[in-house]
Amino acid sequence: MAPPSLPDDVISEKTVCVMDASGEVGSALVRRLLRRGYTVHAALHGEYGIIEGLCCNNKKVRVFQADPLDYHSIMNALKGCSALFYSFQPPSDHPTYDEYMADVEVRAAHNVLEACAQTETIEKAVFTSSVTAVIWGDDRNSTPSDLDERNWSDVNFCRKFKLWHGVSKTLAERTAWALAMDRGVNMVSINGGLLMNPESITTISNPYLKGAAEMFENGVLVTVDLNFLVDSHISVFEHSSSYGRYLCFDNVYTSNQDAIRLANMLLPPSQPAPAPTPSLDDDTSVYQQRISNKKLNKLMVDFKSEVEVEIK
């Protein structure tokens, strides 16, 4: 069996790139990778402030401005790196998901994987995707087995019901996989659930949650804690045996009580929780979980997580 993580002396010699390091996932990855001993190229497309404190007097991190639609800026950030951790961050002037954003995310994925293919030092690309690239389609209720990494969302189905997050994530991930296989890039993807970060606010307006009622009834409404998501990315990079796609979540919501609890968590801070509804509170029915993350759990069984501390 492959070792659960790389030796410290190997890690200390590796330089990895995180893009977009200005996003929630990217900035958390930068922190954790530095804590683990890596040298990090933090490729930013957004605001610098979110990781500014990490970069002061820290020789293990370099900051690059890298636009995912600018191939040459990506190449510059990747120079000398053995890995890329890539997560797409919608631009601040267009934070919503729609047909336009799907096109932007696909072009970004193409540029990023092409840049990896042209960078000789890249050993592995870790591509952040989503559970919404797995769960949507007409045939979901008729599928006898749990949904797993072999399943893909139906883009036409997503377009029909305006599930733009699913459209964008499915097309971008398929584009990345097609290019990775054509160009010989060693890529793995992390298909995460709804991101839950205690240090920021996730609300019901999150584009991931379009179709949440159907997710719930289909047994595929899942969330993932930011720390677990970050650990998953590092684990699939450090394991030489990792391959393909990995569904990543640590909470499944299958009962009305679960759904009410999640809904209350997603309310804006200024909005009070709704009064309890007796018919819902007393409903003890449970939907069958129909999504599996066994592949990732098996890979991470011996993974040693880092305790998150502030880097001075």
C-alpha positions in Angstrom: 0.0 0.0 0.0 1.2 3.5 -0.8 2.5 5.6 2.1 -0.2 7.9 3.6 1.9 11.1 3.0 5.3 12.2 1.7 8.3 12.3 4.1 9.2 15.7 5.5 12.5 15.9 3.7 10.7 15.3 0.3 8.0 17.9 1.1 10.6 20.5 2.0 12.1 20.2 -1.4 8.9 20.6 -3.3 7.4 23.7 -4.7 3.7 23.7 -5.6 1.3 26.2 -7.1 -2.1 27.2 -5.8 -4.5 28.9 -8.1 -6.7 30.9 -7.4 -5.1 31.6 -4.0 -7.4 34.5 -3.4 -10.5 32.2 -3.0 -11.7 30.3 0.0 -10.3 27.0 -1.0 -7.1 28.4 -2.5 -6.2 30.6 0.5 -6.8 27.7 2.9 -4.6 25.5 0.8 -1.8 28.0 0.9 -1.9 28.1 4.7 -2.0 24.3 5.0 0.7 23.6 2.5 3.0 26.2 4.1 2.3 24.6 7.5 3.2 21.2 6.0 6.5 22.5 4.8 6.0 23.1 1.1 7.2 26.1 -0.9 4.2 27.7 -2.4 3.5 29.8 -5.5 0.3 31.7 -4.6 -1.3 32.6 -8.0 -3.9 35.3 -7.5 -6.6 36.5 -9.7 -8.6 38.3 -7.0 -7.7 40.4 -4.0 -4.2 40.0 -2.4 -5.4 40.9 1.1 -6.8 37.4 2.0 -3.2 35.9 2.1 -1.2 39.1 2.7 -0.4 38.1 6.3 1.2 34.9 5.1 3.5 36.5 2.7 5.3 39.0 5.0 8.8 37.8 5.7 8.0 34.3 4.6 10.5 33.0 2.1 8.5 29.8 1.5 5.8 31.7 -0.5 5.9 33.7 -3.7 2.9 35.7 -5.0 2.0 35.8 -8.7 -0.8 37.6 -10.5 -2.3 34.9 -12.8 -5.5 35.3 -14.8 -6.9 31.9 -15.8 -7.8 33.4 -19.2 -4.2 34.5 -19.7 -2.1 31.4 -20.6 1.3 33.1 -20.2 0.5 34.4 -16.7 -0.3 30.8 -15.7 2.9 29.5 -17.2 4.9 32.1 -15.2 3.3 31.0 -11.9 3.9 27.3 -12.6 7.7 27.6 -13.3 9.6 25.1 -11.1 6.4 23.7 -9.5 5.8 19.9 -9.1 2.0 20.3 -8.6 -0.9 22.6 -9.3 -3.9 22.9 -7.0 -6.5 24.6 -9.1 -9.9 25.9 -8.1 -11.9 28.3 -10.2 -13.1 31.5 -8.5 -15.8 33.6 -10.3 -14.6 37.1 -11.0 -15.9 39.7 -8.5 -17.7 41.6 -11.3 -19.7 38.5 -12.3 -20.1 36.3 -9.1 -23.2 34.5 -10.4 -23.4 31.3 -12.5 -25.0 31.4 -15.9 -24.2 30.4 -19.5 -21.5 33.1 -19.7 -19.8 31.9 -16.6 -19.9 28.3 -17.8 -18.0 29.5 -20.9 -15.4 31.4 -18.8 -14.8 28.4 -16.5 -14.3 26.0 -19.5 -11.8 28.3 -21.1 -10.0 28.7 -17.8 -9.8 24.9 -17.3 -8.4 24.5 -20.8 -5.7 27.1 -20.3 -4.7 25.7 -16.9 -4.4 22.1 -18.1 -2.5 23.3 -21.3 -0.1 25.2 -19.1 0.4 22.1 -16.9 1.1 20.0 -20.1 3.8 22.6 -21.1 5.5 22.7 -17.7 8.0 19.8 -17.5 8.3 19.9 -13.7 4.5 19.2 -13.0 4.0 15.8 -11.5 0.3 16.1 -10.7 -2.6 18.5 -11.2 -5.3 18.5 -8.5 -8.5 20.0 -10.0 -11.3 21.2 -7.8 -14.7 20.3 -9.2 -18.1 19.8 -7.6 -20.7 17.2 -6.6 -23.0 19.1 -9.0 -20.9 17.6 -11.9 -22.1 14.2 -10.7 -25.7 14.2 -9.5 -27.9 15.8 -12.2 -29.8 13.8 -14.8 -33.2 12.3 -15.8 -32.1 8.8 -14.8 -31.0 9.5 -11.3 -34.0 7.9 -9.6 -33.8 4.8 -11.7 -30.2 4.1 -11.0 -30.0 1.0 -8.7 -26.7 1.8 -7.1 -25.3 4.8 -5.3 -23.9 7.7 -7.3 -20.1 7.8 -7.3 -17.2 9.0 -9.3 -18.3 7.1 -12.4 -21.4 9.3 -12.7 -21.6 12.6 -14.6 -24.3 15.2 -14.7 -26.3 15.5 -17.9 -25.5 19.0 -19.2 -28.7 19.2 -21.3 -30.8 18.3 -18.2 -28.9 21.0 -16.3 -29.6 23.6 -19.0 -33.3 22.7 -19.2 -33.7 23.4 -15.4 -31.2 26.3 -15.4 -28.8 24.4 -13.0 -25.9 26.7 -14.1 -23.5 25.6 -11.4 -23.9 22.0 -12.7 -23.5 23.1 -16.3 -20.3 25.1 -15.5 -18.7 22.4 -13.3 -19.5 19.5 -15.6 -18.2 21.2 -18.8 -15.1 22.6 -17.1 -14.2 19.2 -15.5 -14.9 17.3 -18.8 -12.7 19.8 -20.6 -9.9 19.3 -18.1 -10.1 15.6 -18.2 -10.1 15.5 -22.1 -7.0 17.7 -22.2 -5.2 15.9 -19.4 -5.7 12.5 -21.1 -4.7 13.9 -24.5 -1.6 15.7 -23.2 -0.5 13.1 -20.7 -1.1 15.3 -17.6 -1.4 13.3 -14.3 -4.6 14.8 -13.0 -7.0 14.0 -10.2 -10.2 15.9 -9.3 -11.9 16.6 -6.0 -15.7 16.8 -6.5 -16.7 18.7 -3.3 -20.1 19.1 -1.7 -21.5 22.5 -0.6 -18.6 24.2 1.1 -19.1 25.0 4.7 -16.6 27.4 6.3 -17.1 28.6 9.9 -15.1 31.8 9.1 -17.4 32.9 6.3 -21.1 32.9 5.5 -22.6 30.4 3.1 -26.2 31.3 2.4 -29.2 29.8 0.7 -28.5 32.0 -2.4 -25.3 30.0 -3.1 -25.6 28.8 -6.7 -24.7 25.2 -5.6 -28.1 25.0 -3.9 -30.2 25.6 -7.0 -32.3 22.4 -6.9 -31.6 21.7 -3.2 -35.1 20.3 -2.6 -34.5 17.7 -5.3 -31.0 16.9 -4.0 -32.6 16.3 -0.6 -35.3 14.0 -1.9 -32.8 12.1 -4.0 -30.5 11.5 -1.1 -27.6 13.5 -2.5 -27.6 16.7 -0.5 -24.1 16.9 0.9 -21.8 19.4 2.4 -18.1 19.5 3.1 -16.1 21.3 5.8 -13.3 23.5 4.5 -10.6 21.8 6.5 -11.6 18.3 5.3 -11.7 19.6 1.7 -8.2 21.0 2.0 -6.9 17.8 3.6 -8.5 15.9 0.7 -6.6 17.9 -1.9 -3.3 17.4 -0.2 -4.0 13.7 0.3 -4.6 13.0 -3.3 -1.5 14.9 -4.3 0.8 13.1 -1.8 -0.6 9.6 -2.5 1.2 8.2 -5.6 -1.7 5.8 -6.0 -4.4 8.4 -6.3 -6.3 8.5 -9.7 -9.4 9.8 -11.3 -12.2 11.6 -9.5 -12.9 11.7 -5.8 -16.3 12.7 -4.3 -15.6 14.8 -1.2 -18.2 15.4 1.6 -18.5 14.8 5.3 -22.2 15.5 5.9 -25.3 14.0 4.2 -28.7 15.5 4.9 -31.4 12.8 4.7 -34.1 13.7 7.3 -36.4 16.7 7.7 -34.6 17.5 11.0 -31.3 17.5 9.0 -32.8 19.8 6.3 -34.2 22.3 8.9 -30.8 22.4 10.7 -29.0 23.1 7.4 -31.6 25.7 6.3 -31.1 27.5 9.6 -27.3 27.5 9.1 -27.7 29.1 5.7 -29.9 32.0 6.9 -28.2 35.4 6.7 -27.1 36.5 10.2 -29.7 39.4 10.1 -32.6 37.1 9.4 -34.2 35.3 12.4 -34.8 31.5 12.2 -38.4 30.8 11.1 -40.9 29.5 13.7 -40.9 25.7 14.0 -43.5 24.0 11.8 -45.0 21.1 13.8 -45.7 18.9 10.8 -42.1 19.1 9.7 -40.5 18.9 13.2 -42.5 15.7 13.9 -41.8 14.1 10.6 -39.2 11.4 11.3 -39.0 10.0 7.7 -35.5 9.5 6.3 -34.5 9.5 2.6 -32.0 6.9 1.6 -28.5 8.2 1.0 -27.7 7.6 -2.6 -24.2 9.0 -3.0 -20.9 7.4 -1.9 -17.5 8.8 -1.0 -15.9 5.4 -0.2 -13.1 5.9 -2.7 -11.8 9.1 -0.9 -12.3 7.7 2.6 -10.3 4.6 1.7 -7.4 6.8 0.4 -7.4 9.0 3.5 -7.7 6.4 6.1 -4.1 7.0 7.3 -3.8 10.6 6.3 -2.3 12.8 9.0 -4.0 16.2 9.1 -2.3 19.3 10.2 -3.7 21.4 13.0 -4.5 24.8 11.6 -2.4 27.5 13.2 -1.6 31.0 12.2 1.7 31.3 10.4 3.7 34.3 11.7 
